Amino acid sequence: MSTQHYDVIVIGLGPWGSSAAWHLAARGKSVLGLDKFAPPHMHGSHGGATRLARQSSSAGAQYTTFTKRTFELWDELAAKTGTRLLERSGTVFVGEPGSMWFDKTVASLGASDFEYDALNASTARKRFPWATIKDDEVAVWEPNGTVALVHPAIKALQSEARRLGATLRTGEAVQGWDESASSIVVSTDQGNYSADKVVVTVGARANHLMQLDLPYKVDRQVLANFRQDGPPKPAIYFAKPPGSDEAPAYGCSEPNGEWKFSVPGKGNWIDPEDLSQDLRTGDLERIQEVLSARLPDIDTNPVSTTVCMWSEVEDGHWVIGGHPESSNVVIGTGDMGRGFRYAAVVGEMLADHVDCISRPETNLFLPSRFATAKA
């Protein structure tokens, strides 16, 4: 029996893989997408209903171009599918000058043409009376910040990829692949498929599947939902104090009217295969303590919780580009906790690598910057 052949096989259909399938199918390629799960799901980095999608970035001003492009693509996808994918909530950043994350975020806004206002503590408390803002803190208002709707966004990426001819198969686990001079044969628990090129977007599981040693660690993160009264609030970040390298606490209104809040830790490393929705001692208390101090009007009794993970790359940037040992395999991993909002443009980058299109501004993401080796 012959093996069905495709131009490209995409392994992993979370936000990055689904976006890659969309872009590749739009370029007229025959595409097969495979995933052992059925995204959206609770086994990776996109668990839950929302992701904050702001214009600013703590990763550097070089992300401004990618930010503009990803919002353009999300808007294009929303128009094509007739689906609301982003809620324009506005975003508030609260922090003390000298805080690493806060200073980098403000610097990225200052180097861009994005709209924002910087407010002293007194003015900020008047504008945002529902938030506790300390005397030595500053608030920055980004009016065009949004909240991405996870399930509609992934489903829109997949539906548009399918409309353009892509075949997406979920519940099918990839077991490996063999590369020859003429093609790559991908083996799953249900059969074999061949392709000219393969895109691997399995998130935190990339090192496992590809037997690589890319320098990222997988951090376990807990989100909790709470009841809130009144109209939806803007999304908000509370920066850690100067001297801390931890990510800020953050929250946003959810589509169902609840309030999501998270207090990220650092160094809570896990094996991605060990991700569980079970809470550990201190998980909820850590969130409730900050929520009570910063947003006192919100009921601290949780409605639900979600446990997800993000991959932290040692130099702070994504890993996107050719496999170190194969020019026909393209890698996308290392979401850095900001991968969802950029998914639309990351899929475009992955498609460009498949087509061997050079984009110098994306070279900082190439896997070749690391001395990767077989594990």
N, C-alpha and C positions, 0 to 999 in steps of 0.2 A: 504494500500500500504506500502511495507517494505521500511525502510530507508537504503540507500546505506552506507556500512561500509568501512572505510579505517583504515590503521594502524595509519596514522598521517594526521591531517588537519593543514595546514599552513594558517594563517589569515594575509594578507598583503603581497603583491608580489613586493615590492620595492627591492632594492639590497640585503638586509639581508634576506627577505623572499624567494626570488627567489633562493638565494644561499642555504638556508636551504633545499628547495625543491630538488635542484640538489643533495646535499649530501645524503639526505634521500633516494631518488630514487636510487642513486648509491649503497646504502646498501641493496637494494632489497625490500624496504618497498613500500606499496601502499600509495600514497600521493595524497591528494586533496589540491590545493591551491586556495584561494579565495581573491578577492580584489574588493572593491566598485568602484575603478578607473581602468584604463588600463595602468599600468606602461610600459614604462617610461611616466611620465606626469608632470604637473606643480603644483601639489597639495601638495607637500611634501618637502623633503630635497634634492632630487636629480635633481631638475630642472636645465635645461641648458644642454649644450653639453659636458662639460668636468669637471673633478675634478682633482686637483693636487694630485699626488701619489708619494710622496718622501719616502726615506728610513729613514731619521731622524724623531724624534718625540719630541715634547715638553712635552709629558705626562710621560716621564721617560724611563730609559734604559730597564725596564722590557718589553717594547713593541718590542724590537729587534727581539725576537723569533717569535712574531706574524707577524712582517714585513717580515721576510724571508719566512715564510710559506705562507703568502697571495700572494707574488710575484710568488712563486712556483705554487700555485693553479691557478692564473690568466694565467700563461704560459701554464699550462695543459689544461685549458678550451679553450684558443686560439688555441692550437694544435688540440683539439678534434672537434672544430667547424669550423676551417679554417677561423677564424675571427681575425682581428687586434684589440686588446682591450686596449693596452697601447702604447703610443708614447714616446720613450726615448728622452726627450728634454734636460735633465740636469736641475739642479735647483740651483739658486743663492739665498743666504740668506744675507741680508744687515741689519746691526744693530750696535748699540753702546754697547760695553761691559757694563754690568750692567742692560741691558734690560732683564726682566724676561724671556720672550719667547725666545729671542735670546740665552741667556746663557743656557737655558734648551736644546734647539735644538743642540747647539754645544757640550754640555756635553753628549747627547745621541750618537752623532757620535763618540766622543772620547772613549766612553765605548764599542763601537762596532768594527767590522772589516770592516765596510762600507768604501768605498773610498771617500776621500774629501780633499780639499785644503783650507787653510785659507790664505787670502790675505789682506795686508794693503790697505788703501784707494787709494794710488797712483797706486799700481799694479792693483787693481781691476778696476780702471777707464780706464786703458789701455786695460784690457781684455774685459771689458763690457762698451765701450764708449757710448752706447745708454742709460745708466742708470746714474742718478745723485747720486753720493755717496759722502757723506760729509767727511770732514777731520777727524772727531773723530769716524768714523764708520769703521767697518771691514766687509769684504765680505767672505762668505764661499761658495765654489763651490762643489756641489754634482753631479758628472758626470752621475750617474745612476738614478737620479731622473726622473720620468715619468709623463705623463699626461694621466689619464684614460678617455676613450671615453664612456660616460654615456650610450647612446642609444645602441650601439653595445654590451656593457658589459651586460646590463640587458637582452637584447634579447638573448644573448648567454647563460646566466644562464638559462633562461626559455626554450630555445630550447633544451638544453642538458637534463634538467629535464624531458621535454616531451618525448625526445627520449628514456629515461630510464624508461618511463611508468607513469610519474606523470600526473595528470589531473589538468590543471590550468584554472580557471574560473574567468574572469574579468567582471566588470559591475554588480557585485552581492554583495550587502552590508550585512555584518554580523550584526545581531541584538542582539545576545547573545548566551549563551549555558547553558545546564543543565548537571550536572555530577551525574552519579549513580555509583553503585559498579562495574558495568560491562563495562560502556563506557561513552563517552561525546557526547551529541547531540548538534550540532551547528545549529542554526536557522538563515536563511538569508531571504531576501525579495523575494526569489524565491523557497525556500524549506528547508528541513532539511537533515542533514548528520550526521553520527555517526563515532566516531573514538576512538581508544585506548588512543591516546594522541593528544594534540593540541599545536601548536607553534604560538605565537602571536608576529608578527613583523609589527606593524602598526605605528612605529616611534613615532612622537610627540603626536599621538592620543592614546597612550597606557593607560594613566590614565583614559581617557574618556571611552574607551571600557571596561576596566576591573574594573572600579570603585575602583581604587587604589589611593594612595597618594604618589607615588614614588617621591623623592625629585629632580625633574628636572624642569627647566623653558624653555620655547620655545622662541628663539630669532629670530626675523625677519631680513633677510639679503638680500641685493640688489646687483646684478651683472650687469655689463654693458659691451656691446661689442662696439669696436671702429675699424675704418679702420687703417691698418698699411701697410707701404710700405716695400718692401724687403723680404728676407727669414724669416721663423719663428724664433723667439727668444727663448732662454731658459725660463722656468718658473722662476718667481722671487718673493721673499717675502721682504717686508720692515717692519722691526720690529718697534713697538712703542718705545718711549724713556724710559729710566729707570724711574721707579715709576708707569708706566702704566700697568694695568693688561688686556688691550684689546688685541685681536688677531691682527696679522700683516695685513697690506694691501698686496694684492697679485695679480698676473696676469699671463696669459699664452697665447700662440698662440692657436687658435682654428682650427679645421679641415678645415674650409672654408677660412682660411687665415686672419680672424679678430683677434683682441686682446681682451681678456676678462680681466676685472679688477674689483676688489672689495675692499672696505675699510670697514671692519666689525666694527660695533658698539658693544656696550655692554649695556644690560639693556633695549633693545627695545622689551620688552616681549609682546607676543600676545597669544591669544587663537588659537590653530591650525586650528579650524574651521573658523577663520576669515582671514586666509591667502588669499591675493588678489594680482593680478599682477599689480594693480594700484600703481603708485608712489606717495610718499608723498613729501611735501615741504622739500627741503634740501637733498633728497636722491641722486639725480644726482650731485648736486653741491659738495657734500662731496667727491664723487669719482673723479670728474673732477679736483678739487683742488690738490689732491695728485698726480693724473696722470700727470697733467701739470708740477708739481714740480719735479717728479721723472723720468718720461719718456717723455721728452719734444718733441721728434720727432713724437709722436703719436697724431693724430687728436682727439681732445677732443669732437667732435660732435658725439653723440652716434648713433650707427646703431640700437641697440635693447637693451632691458633690461629684466632681469629675477628677480623675487622675490621668494626667497625660505626661508627655516627656518632650524635651527638646535636646538637640545635639549642639554642644559647644565645641567649636573648632578652636585650636590653640591660638590662632592669630585673629580670631573674631570675624572671619569672612566665610561665606559659603564655599562649598567644593563643587564646581561645575565645569565639566570639560572631559577630555578624552581619558580613558582608562590608561594607566601607566604602561600597560603591556599589550594594548590592542587599540589600533586606530579605528576599529569598527565598533567599539563599545564606548558609550558616553555615560558619565556618572553625574548624578545630582544628589547631593546630601549635605548635611551640616546646616540645618535650618536656622540655628542661632536664636530660636524663639521669635523670629520675625518673618519666617518663611511664608506664612499664609498670605499676608497682604501683598507680597511680591510674587505670588504664584503665577499670576498671569504673564508677567514679564520673564520669570525664570523658565517657563515653558517655551517661550520664544528663544531664549538663550540656548536651551537644549536643542531645539530644532535647528538653530544656526550651526551648532557643532555637528549635527548629523549632516548638514549640507556643506560643511567645511567653509562656512562664512566667517571671516575674521572680523572680530569687533574688539579693538584694542582696549576699550573701556571695561571689558569684562575679563581681562587677563588676570586681574587680582584674584579671580576665583579658580584658576586652573589647578587641577590636582598636581601638576608637574612642579608646583612650587614646594612640594614636600618630597622628602626622600622616602616614598612609600615602598613597602616591601611585603612579600608574601608573609602572612601570619604563620 
